[in-house]
Amino acid sequence: MRTSQFLEDMTRFLMNIASFKQFELAAELASKRGAKNLEAPLSIRLAGKAKHTEVLEGIEMVFYDRVVEDRIPFSYFQRLIDAQRICDRTIGITDKTQLQLHIERGEYLDDVAGERYPKARAMKRLLKGVDGAIEQLNSGTDPRVRYACANVAKIKSTAEMLLTAVEDLKELDPGQLELHPCDVFFMAYAGNMANWVISEIPPDAGYDKEINSLHIRLHTSGALEAMSKVAMKYGCGGWERLYNLAHAFASVYDAVKLDGKVHNAPSILAQSVKVYAGAIQLNPRLANFRETFCAVRADVDDGEGVPYPVDGIDEPICVEGALKPMLERLERENPRLLSQARGLIDEHRAAYVDDYRTTVVTMNKAMAKLNRRAPVDSRKAAGAILAICISVVAGWLMGNTAGTTHVASKPIFPLVETVEATGGQVSPVRYASKPVFPLQLAASKPVFPLERSAPLKNFEATV
């Protein structure tokens, strides 16, 4: 059985928020499931290996007890997990009967009392938005087919429902001073889903205004901030999640810089650079902006062989107009990182094409080794600190005379470095292509959230 990436996200979030050690979580999972010791399989799974995918089954019960804490009904939570299984194809996504049962199952949820569950209304809206996203995904497996028959009004309505759920989750309860971790997690989930839904609006079809409006709301609703926090601070998702998050920031930057009411476009661009740099550290391949890495499948097209991108990125990263400002700034500010990463991908090119998942782990370890700080000799460091202290005290004593006080004109160690603005202007770049969506590597457009991809059967160098 395939295990949803959603369960893996819950596991990592749980370990950070509830301060669970790995062996403690393994013991609790084993007790919930009546299983033997799961510590070794859990360790292998969280290390990024494809083995032991079933080990996370049942993590939702621990997550609900330790993180959700009755903020939503368990039936809502279970229904969200069922929806994600449909997205992951662990429950046949093309099965119309299953899809209908899933949607009808939500009807009895109307009677749940909101007094007991403070975020019941927000979760209900989230579920309605997820249902709309599943219907859109079920309209065709090929994105170009979905574009051709896209109902833009319905897609926009689904995205707005998800973003309204984010805004409801963001509201503080009476007496609450900060967002509950559970709310942040579901805000990020809804934001990821909304980002994918927005990307389903056909590009270059006269809908730029609608796309920009939704991207601005993705930012102002707090969804983008929650997405970044869950991915960067709590480590939910690998390089794919960060790659897609950088796309989201870049798209929002494109929209925000054209809107006179929002004035923090530079900070959004800076955040996109930070996120993308983090993705490069996890997968140095992302530093190669000008190439794709393709293998050939001989089992299609009558055995002739069809090239396909092994990592789902089916066109050079540099051709995506929305990413241009981010990539240019990355080249200026992180030349050392890019040089190291490009050296690694050049060295492992053949292995990456042959087995990119294993090679990503190898390159990630090599990248960490290149940036590891040399160990500090504690005795030498202590001696140097002592010498500095003696020289400072001696200088102060020699410089002090009776009745005279010298006032320093400025601090010795400035605590804040002031950087003057360059005044440069970034030329507007029209929203060009869609972000790749988390957890499934598709290339020219985002894929459905939290779904791992299969090799593409039909690959074209450009879309």
FENLINGI-V160796 format. One record per backbone hydrogen bond with DSSP energy under -0.5 kcal/mol. CO is the residue of the C=O (numbers start at 0). NH is the residue of the N-H. E is the energy in kcal/mol with one decimal. If there is no record, write none. Layout:
# FENLINGI-V160796
CO&NH&E + CO&NH&E
This chain:
# FENLINGI-V160796
1&3&-0.5 + 3&6&-0.8 + 3&7&-1.1 + 4&8&-2.6 + 5&9&-2.2 + 6&10&-2.1 + 7&11&-2.3 + 8&12&-2.5 + 9&13&-2.6 + 10&14&-2.2 + 11&15&-1.5 + 12&16&-2.9 + 13&17&-2.3 + 13&19&-0.6 + 20&24&-2.4 + 21&25&-2.4 + 22&26&-2.0 + 23&27&-2.2 + 24&28&-2.7 + 25&29&-2.2 + 26&30&-2.0 + 27&31&-2.2 + 28&32&-2.0 + 29&33&-1.1 + 29&34&-2.2 + 37&41&-2.4 + 38&42&-2.3 + 39&43&-2.2 + 40&44&-2.4 + 41&45&-2.6 + 42&46&-0.9 + 43&48&-1.6 + 44&47&-1.6 + 51&54&-1.5 + 52&55&-0.6 + 53&56&-1.7 + 55&58&-2.3 + 57&60&-1.1 + 57&61&-0.9 + 58&62&-2.7 + 59&63&-2.4 + 60&64&-2.0 + 61&65&-2.5 + 62&66&-2.7 + 62&67&-1.6 + 63&68&-2.1 + 67&70&-1.1 + 70&118&-2.3 + 72&75&-0.6 + 72&76&-1.8 + 73&77&-2.9 + 74&78&-1.9 + 75&79&-2.0 + 76&80&-1.9 + 77&81&-2.3 + 78&82&-2.2 + 79&83&-2.1 + 80&84&-1.9 + 81&85&-1.7 + 82&86&-2.0 + 83&87&-2.3 + 84&88&-0.6 + 84&89&-2.1 + 84&90&-1.4 + 85&88&-0.9 + 91&94&-1.2 + 93&95&-1.1 + 94&98&-2.3 + 95&99&-2.5 + 96&100&-2.5 + 97&101&-2.3 + 98&102&-2.1 + 99&103&-2.8 + 100&104&-1.7 + 102&105&-1.2 + 103&106&-1.9 + 104&107&-0.5 + 105&108&-1.2 + 106&109&-1.3 + 107&110&-0.9 + 108&111&-1.5 + 112&115&-0.5 + 112&116&-1.1 + 115&117&-0.6 + 116&119&-1.9 + 118&122&-2.3 + 119&123&-2.1 + 120&124&-1.9 + 121&125&-2.1 + 122&126&-2.5 + 123&127&-2.1 + 124&128&-2.3 + 125&129&-2.4 + 126&130&-2.5 + 127&131&-2.0 + 128&132&-2.1 + 129&133&-2.5 + 130&134&-2.2 + 131&135&-2.0 + 132&136&-2.5 + 133&137&-2.2 + 135&138&-1.1 + 136&139&-1.1 + 140&142&-0.5 + 141&144&-0.8 + 141&145&-1.8 + 142&146&-2.4 + 143&147&-1.8 + 144&148&-1.5 + 146&149&-1.3 + 149&151&-0.9 + 150&154&-2.4 + 151&155&-2.8 + 152&156&-2.1 + 153&157&-2.3 + 154&158&-2.4 + 155&159&-2.5 + 156&160&-2.1 + 157&161&-2.0 + 158&162&-2.2 + 159&163&-2.3 + 160&164&-1.9 + 161&165&-1.7 + 162&166&-2.1 + 163&167&-2.3 + 164&168&-2.4 + 165&169&-1.7 + 166&170&-0.7 + 167&170&-0.7 + 172&175&-2.5 + 179&182&-0.7 + 179&183&-1.8 + 180&184&-2.3 + 181&185&-2.1 + 182&186&-2.3 + 183&187&-2.2 + 184&188&-2.0 + 185&189&-2.6 + 186&190&-2.4 + 187&191&-2.6 + 188&192&-2.2 + 189&193&-2.8 + 190&194&-2.5 + 191&195&-1.8 + 192&196&-2.4 + 193&197&-2.8 + 194&198&-1.5 + 195&199&-0.5 + 196&199&-1.5 + 197&200&-1.7 + 201&204&-0.6 + 206&210&-2.5 + 207&211&-2.8 + 208&212&-2.2 + 209&213&-2.2 + 210&214&-2.2 + 211&215&-2.4 + 212&216&-1.9 + 213&217&-2.0 + 214&218&-1.2 + 215&219&-2.9 + 216&220&-2.4 + 217&223&-1.9 + 218&221&-1.2 + 221&225&-2.0 + 222&226&-2.8 + 223&227&-2.2 + 224&228&-2.3 + 225&229&-2.6 + 226&230&-1.9 + 227&231&-3.1 + 227&232&-0.5 + 228&232&-1.6 + 228&233&-1.3 + 229&235&-1.9 + 234&236&-0.8 + 237&241&-1.7 + 238&242&-2.7 + 239&243&-2.3 + 240&244&-2.3 + 241&245&-2.5 + 242&246&-1.6 + 243&247&-2.1 + 244&248&-2.5 + 245&249&-2.5 + 246&250&-2.5 + 247&251&-2.5 + 248&252&-2.6 + 249&253&-2.1 + 250&254&-1.7 + 251&255&-3.1 + 252&256&-2.3 + 254&257&-0.7 + 255&258&-1.7 + 257&259&-0.6 + 258&261&-0.9 + 260&262&-0.5 + 263&267&-1.5 + 264&268&-2.3 + 265&269&-2.4 + 266&270&-2.0 + 267&271&-2.0 + 268&272&-1.9 + 269&273&-2.0 + 270&274&-2.5 + 271&275&-2.4 + 272&276&-2.3 + 273&277&-1.8 + 274&278&-1.9 + 275&279&-2.2 + 276&280&-1.8 + 277&281&-1.2 + 278&282&-2.4 + 282&285&-2.1 + 283&286&-2.1 + 284&287&-2.1 + 286&288&-1.1 + 288&317&-2.7 + 291&293&-0.6 + 292&309&-2.2 + 292&310&-0.5 + 294&307&-2.6 + 295&297&-0.6 + 296&305&-2.3 + 299&302&-0.5 + 299&304&-1.2 + 300&303&-2.0 + 305&296&-2.6 + 307&294&-2.4 + 308&311&-0.9 + 311&313&-1.1 + 315&318&-1.5 + 316&319&-1.4 + 318&320&-0.8 + 319&322&-1.4 + 319&323&-0.5 + 320&323&-1.1 + 322&326&-2.7 + 323&327&-2.4 + 324&328&-2.0 + 325&329&-2.2 + 326&330&-2.1 + 327&331&-1.5 + 328&332&-2.5 + 329&333&-2.4 + 333&337&-2.1 + 334&338&-2.3 + 335&339&-2.4 + 336&340&-2.5 + 337&341&-2.6 + 338&342&-1.9 + 339&343&-1.8 + 340&344&-2.3 + 341&345&-2.0 + 342&346&-1.7 + 343&347&-2.0 + 345&348&-0.7 + 347&351&-2.5 + 348&352&-1.9 + 349&353&-1.9 + 350&354&-2.9 + 354&358&-2.0 + 355&359&-2.3 + 356&360&-1.5 + 357&361&-1.9 + 358&362&-2.9 + 359&363&-2.4 + 360&364&-1.9 + 361&365&-2.0 + 362&366&-2.7 + 363&367&-2.2 + 364&368&-2.0 + 365&369&-2.0 + 366&370&-1.3 + 368&371&-1.1 + 375&377&-0.8 + 376&380&-2.5 + 377&381&-2.4 + 378&382&-2.3 + 379&383&-2.4 + 380&384&-2.3 + 381&385&-2.4 + 382&386&-2.3 + 383&387&-2.1 + 384&388&-2.4 + 385&389&-2.5 + 386&390&-2.3 + 387&391&-2.3 + 388&392&-2.5 + 389&393&-2.7 + 390&394&-2.2 + 391&395&-2.0 + 392&396&-2.5 + 393&397&-2.5 + 394&398&-1.8 + 395&399&-0.9 + 398&400&-0.5 + 400&403&-2.1 + 404&406&-0.5 + 405&407&-0.6 + 411&413&-0.7 + 415&417&-0.6 + 416&418&-0.6 + 417&419&-0.6 + 424&426&-0.6 + 427&429&-0.5 + 436&439&-1.2 + 437&449&-0.9 + 437&450&-0.8 + 439&441&-1.2 + 443&433&-1.0 + 447&450&-1.1 + 449&4&-0.7 + 456&458&-0.6
